[in-house]
Amino acid sequence: MTSQFIGPIISTDSPGTWDYLLVNAFGMEARASQTLSAAEVEALFGIGGHSATTVWFETPGTPYGIRLLQLTPGSTVCIRDPDSGYNSNALKVIDFFTADFSRARNTLETAGFQLKEEIAEYDTDSGHITEGHLWGPDGVVCALVAGPAEFLSEFVTITDRVVSEVHSVSAPVDDQAGVVAFYASLGLQEVHRYEVTDESFQHLVGAKDPLHIRAINVGSVRQEPYLGIIHYGLPAGSYDSLAERACLPHRGLVGATIRVPDVAAAVAACQQAGGKLLAAPASLQLSPFGTVTTAAVNAPHGVLHHLIDKPG
């Protein structure tokens, strides 16, 4: 078994809003919920003094999903702000692919959510792409990415619904090579890369300077969810690092769940690649996976990685 990214972790104070959005707009279902004691939260994520409720949302027919985490006490701090969506060193966007951008947008609007007015359109080797962003609860961006049918089939398994499963989760970073090396230590390799210079993407991101996006996507295979390591090509000093802010108990797109063959070995490899241990390997019951060996590591770009040793 190789390592596998199975979904992001969202820290929230709006679980009801997320439930409505994920179910009604993105076709996911709440597969399992669990109450965690303060001791369990500390063992899982390395943060003390907080109990939690957690819900695992999954796209039917796939093992991929999103873990929603509501801490008690919670935080008033959101990791990201729409006015500075170009800041680096924190996860930013959850991508969902669609074969019909208008239909997917209408589904969002019917559910009561609005994309940003700015829409990006750009060309890739796979064809013409349309992308829109929803700034959802807790400063989390959900993207609709539309392209030709052959484009979708290269990247996702769900192609016959309004939207796909979680396709990718991206993070603007300032040290792209260092972050890619960290993921290589976890067994996640490059599966796709692209560049975008289209002005419409600059407006979508809200950057004041022209962008030259260089993306290196890492995962197990291209057709499974992967992590997008993005460099915006912005001049030094024109953006801030969120690495110190992008942590629990703060709210937002705070981490990633990674399946690994051996948690202890993965922790050691992460530490050699510049990762910081947050929670040592431990055996816990975690819905919907059952009893797992679990650990938490902070990556060099400030992102929490929750490591588990069994699939759902």
TORMITOR-540426 format. One line per 8 residues: number of its first residue (from 1); their letters; for each residue x, y, z of C-alpha. Coordinates in nm, 2 decimals. Last residue first. Layout:
# residues N
NUM	a	X/Y/Z  ...
This chain:
# residues 312
312	gpkdilhh	-1.19/0.37/0.52  -0.82/0.31/0.47  -0.58/0.23/0.75  -0.25/0.37/0.87  -0.34/0.73/0.96  -0.13/1.05/0.93  -0.28/1.39/1.00  -0.08/1.66/0.82
304	lvghpanv	-0.10/2.01/0.96  0.03/2.28/0.72  0.29/2.53/0.82  0.50/2.54/0.50  0.77/2.31/0.66  0.50/2.05/0.73  0.34/2.01/1.07  0.31/1.64/1.17
296	aattvtgf	0.02/1.46/1.33  0.01/1.09/1.43  -0.25/0.81/1.41  -0.25/0.43/1.44  -0.61/0.34/1.36  -0.91/0.18/1.53  -1.22/0.22/1.32  -1.20/0.42/1.00
288	pslqlsap	-1.54/0.60/1.01  -1.48/0.73/1.28  -1.15/0.74/1.47  -1.07/0.49/1.74  -0.72/0.56/1.87  -0.37/0.40/1.87  -0.09/0.65/1.91  0.20/0.78/1.70
280	aallkgga	0.33/1.12/1.84  0.13/1.44/1.80  0.28/1.76/1.67  0.60/1.64/1.52  0.77/1.91/1.31  0.85/1.85/0.94  1.19/1.94/0.79  1.24/1.65/0.55
272	qqcaavaa	1.41/1.44/0.82  1.11/1.50/1.04  0.88/1.38/0.76  1.08/1.06/0.72  1.06/0.98/1.09  0.68/1.05/1.10  0.63/0.82/0.80  0.82/0.54/0.96
264	avdpvrit	0.61/0.57/1.27  0.29/0.58/1.07  0.36/0.28/0.85  0.17/0.22/0.52  0.04/0.58/0.51  -0.30/0.73/0.46  -0.29/1.11/0.46  -0.55/1.34/0.61
256	agvlgrhp	-0.48/1.71/0.52  -0.49/2.03/0.73  -0.62/2.36/0.84  -0.87/2.48/0.58  -1.03/2.73/0.80  -1.06/2.82/1.17  -0.79/2.86/1.42  -0.76/2.60/1.70
248	lcareals	-0.55/2.47/1.52  -0.29/2.60/1.28  -0.26/2.82/0.98  -0.16/3.14/1.16  0.22/3.08/1.20  0.24/2.96/0.84  0.03/3.24/0.70  0.32/3.40/0.50
240	dysgaplg	0.25/3.75/0.36  0.23/3.88/0.01  0.38/4.16/-0.21  0.72/4.15/-0.02  0.89/3.93/-0.28  0.73/3.96/-0.62  0.45/3.73/-0.71  0.52/3.41/-0.91
232	yhiiglyp	0.20/3.25/-0.78  0.38/2.94/-0.66  0.14/2.65/-0.61  0.18/2.31/-0.45  -0.15/2.13/-0.54  -0.22/1.83/-0.32  -0.38/1.53/-0.48  -0.71/1.35/-0.50
224	eqrvsgvn	-0.70/1.03/-0.71  -0.69/1.00/-1.09  -0.34/1.15/-1.11  -0.19/0.87/-0.90  -0.04/0.87/-0.55  -0.03/1.24/-0.48  0.16/1.56/-0.57  0.06/1.85/-0.79
216	iarihlpd	0.33/2.10/-0.90  0.17/2.43/-1.00  0.35/2.73/-1.15  0.13/3.04/-1.16  0.27/3.35/-1.32  0.06/3.62/-1.17  0.04/3.99/-1.25  0.05/4.22/-0.94
208	kagvlhqf	-0.25/4.34/-0.73  -0.37/3.99/-0.66  -0.74/3.93/-0.61  -0.72/3.55/-0.68  -0.99/3.57/-0.95  -0.85/3.89/-1.09  -0.50/3.74/-1.13  -0.67/3.43/-1.28
200	sedtveyr	-0.84/3.65/-1.55  -0.49/3.79/-1.64  -0.39/3.45/-1.78  -0.04/3.34/-1.68  -0.11/2.98/-1.60  0.15/2.69/-1.56  0.09/2.32/-1.52  0.21/2.01/-1.33
192	hveqlgls	0.08/1.66/-1.28  0.15/1.35/-1.08  0.45/1.45/-0.87  0.51/1.21/-0.59  0.36/1.14/-0.25  0.57/0.89/-0.06  0.57/1.09/0.27  0.93/1.19/0.21
184	ayfavvga	0.82/1.30/-0.14  0.57/1.53/0.03  0.85/1.71/0.21  1.05/1.74/-0.11  0.76/1.90/-0.28  0.74/2.15/0.01  1.11/2.24/-0.02  1.09/2.28/-0.40
176	qddvpasv	0.79/2.51/-0.38  0.94/2.75/-0.12  0.70/3.04/-0.11  0.38/2.84/-0.10  0.02/2.88/-0.24  -0.17/2.57/-0.12  -0.40/2.36/-0.32  -0.65/2.08/-0.24
168	shvesvvr	-0.74/1.85/-0.52  -1.02/1.65/-0.68  -1.28/1.63/-0.40  -1.53/1.40/-0.57  -1.68/1.53/-0.89  -1.96/1.78/-0.95  -2.31/1.78/-1.11  -2.28/1.40/-1.15
160	dtitvfes	-2.16/1.18/-1.44  -1.78/1.23/-1.41  -1.70/1.08/-1.07  -1.36/0.91/-1.11  -1.14/1.22/-1.13  -0.83/1.34/-1.31  -0.78/1.23/-1.67  -1.16/1.17/-1.71
152	lfeapgav	-1.23/1.53/-1.64  -1.00/1.65/-1.92  -1.16/1.40/-2.17  -1.50/1.55/-2.08  -1.38/1.90/-2.16  -1.33/2.15/-1.88  -1.48/2.29/-1.57  -1.32/2.37/-1.23
144	lacvvgdp	-1.56/2.48/-0.96  -1.36/2.59/-0.66  -1.43/2.59/-0.29  -1.24/2.85/-0.09  -1.23/2.82/0.29  -1.25/3.15/0.49  -1.44/2.99/0.78  -1.76/2.95/0.58
136	gwlhgeti	-1.73/2.96/0.20  -1.54/3.19/-0.04  -1.68/3.03/-0.36  -1.44/3.04/-0.65  -1.49/3.00/-1.03  -1.28/2.82/-1.29  -1.33/2.77/-1.66  -1.07/2.56/-1.85
128	hgsdtdye	-1.00/2.53/-2.22  -0.82/2.21/-2.32  -0.60/1.93/-2.19  -0.27/2.10/-2.26  -0.41/2.40/-2.07  -0.60/2.71/-2.17  -0.75/2.97/-1.94  -1.08/3.12/-1.82
120	aieeklqf	-1.10/3.27/-1.47  -1.43/3.39/-1.33  -1.46/3.72/-1.12  -1.80/3.77/-0.97  -1.71/3.54/-0.68  -1.93/3.23/-0.66  -2.26/3.26/-0.47  -2.42/3.02/-0.22
112	gateltnr	-2.79/2.98/-0.14  -2.84/2.61/-0.23  -3.00/2.73/-0.55  -2.69/2.94/-0.61  -2.46/2.63/-0.58  -2.68/2.42/-0.80  -2.68/2.71/-1.06  -2.30/2.72/-1.05
104	arsfdatf	-2.28/2.34/-1.11  -2.53/2.37/-1.40  -2.34/2.66/-1.56  -2.00/2.49/-1.52  -2.11/2.17/-1.69  -1.85/1.89/-1.70  -1.76/1.96/-1.33  -1.45/1.93/-1.12
96	fdivklan	-1.44/2.01/-0.75  -1.13/2.18/-0.61  -1.07/2.26/-0.24  -0.87/2.58/-0.22  -0.65/2.76/0.04  -0.40/2.55/0.23  -0.15/2.77/0.41  0.20/2.89/0.33
88	snygsdpd	0.13/3.19/0.11  -0.10/3.50/0.08  -0.28/3.54/-0.25  -0.63/3.54/-0.10  -0.56/3.87/0.06  -0.90/4.05/0.07  -1.08/3.71/0.10  -0.91/3.65/0.44
80	ricvtsgp	-0.75/3.32/0.54  -0.67/3.15/0.87  -0.99/3.26/1.04  -0.95/3.37/1.41  -1.25/3.37/1.64  -1.15/3.04/1.79  -1.34/2.75/1.94  -1.37/2.62/2.30
72	tlqllrig	-1.47/2.36/2.20  -1.34/2.25/1.86  -1.56/2.18/1.56  -1.38/1.96/1.31  -1.51/1.87/0.96  -1.32/1.60/0.78  -1.36/1.61/0.40  -1.39/1.31/0.17
64	yptgptef	-1.24/1.04/-0.04  -1.32/0.67/-0.02  -1.54/0.69/-0.34  -1.88/0.56/-0.44  -2.07/0.83/-0.25  -1.85/1.14/-0.19  -1.77/1.14/0.18  -1.82/1.37/0.47
56	wvttashg	-1.65/1.28/0.80  -1.80/1.46/1.10  -1.61/1.57/1.41  -1.71/1.71/1.74  -1.44/1.85/1.96  -1.28/1.88/2.30  -1.01/2.15/2.34  -0.74/2.21/2.61
48	gigflaev	-0.44/2.07/2.42  -0.35/2.07/2.05  -0.14/1.78/1.91  -0.38/1.67/1.64  -0.49/1.32/1.72  -0.35/1.27/2.07  -0.45/1.62/2.18  -0.80/1.58/2.04
40	eaasltqs	-0.83/1.24/2.21  -0.73/1.39/2.55  -0.97/1.68/2.51  -1.25/1.43/2.44  -1.37/1.36/2.09  -1.74/1.33/1.99  -1.79/1.14/1.66  -1.97/1.16/1.34
32	araemgfa	-1.98/0.93/1.04  -2.09/0.91/0.67  -2.22/1.26/0.62  -2.29/1.26/0.25  -2.14/1.45/-0.04  -2.33/1.58/-0.35  -2.13/1.91/-0.37  -2.41/2.17/-0.36
24	nvllydwt	-2.67/2.00/-0.13  -2.46/1.78/0.08  -2.14/1.98/0.11  -2.32/2.31/0.15  -2.58/2.20/0.39  -2.34/2.02/0.62  -2.10/2.32/0.59  -2.37/2.56/0.71
16	gpsdtsii	-2.46/2.33/1.00  -2.10/2.29/1.11  -2.04/2.67/1.13  -1.77/2.72/1.39  -1.52/2.54/1.17  -1.18/2.37/1.14  -1.17/2.20/0.80  -0.95/1.89/0.74
8	pgifqstm	-0.87/1.79/0.38  -0.91/1.46/0.20  -0.78/1.11/0.12  -0.42/1.18/0.03  -0.26/0.84/-0.03  0.06/0.67/0.07  0.14/0.34/-0.10  0.00/0.00/0.00
